[in-house]
Amino acid sequence: MKKYMAKLFVFMTTALLFLASVTAASSCAISHFQPEVPKSLRK
């Protein structure tokens, strides 16, 4: 039973790390987009 739990823990950790890296990479691409500020809003 302990061997099964250890494998499950390793699998879940790997899956969550992969999901976190994919999510972080996709949000970084979006956050770098900065549209040009209209001249009427510049001071």
C-alpha positions as CSV (number, residue, x, y, z in Angstrom):
1,M,0.0,0.0,0.0
2,K,2.8,2.4,0.8
3,K,4.4,1.8,-2.6
4,Y,1.1,2.6,-4.3
5,M,0.8,5.8,-2.3
6,A,4.3,6.9,-3.1
7,K,3.8,6.4,-6.8
8,L,0.5,8.3,-6.6
9,F,2.2,11.1,-4.8
10,V,5.0,11.4,-7.4
11,F,2.4,11.3,-10.2
12,M,0.2,14.0,-8.7
13,T,3.2,16.2,-7.9
14,T,4.5,15.9,-11.5
15,A,1.1,16.6,-13.0
16,L,0.5,19.6,-10.8
17,L,4.0,21.0,-11.6
18,F,3.4,20.6,-15.3
19,L,0.0,22.3,-15.0
20,A,1.5,25.2,-13.1
21,S,4.3,25.7,-15.6
22,V,1.8,25.6,-18.5
23,T,-0.5,28.1,-16.8
24,A,2.4,30.4,-15.9
25,A,3.8,30.4,-19.4
26,S,0.4,31.2,-21.0
27,S,-0.3,34.1,-18.7
28,C,3.2,35.6,-19.2
29,A,2.5,35.9,-22.9
30,I,-0.7,37.7,-22.2
31,S,0.6,40.0,-19.5
32,H,3.4,41.4,-21.8
33,F,0.8,42.8,-24.2
34,Q,0.4,46.6,-23.6
35,P,-1.8,48.5,-26.1
36,E,-0.8,52.0,-27.1
37,V,-2.3,54.7,-24.9
38,P,-4.5,57.1,-26.9
39,K,-3.2,60.7,-27.2
40,S,-6.2,62.0,-25.4
41,L,-5.3,60.2,-22.3
42,R,-1.6,61.2,-22.3
43,K,-0.6,64.3,-20.2
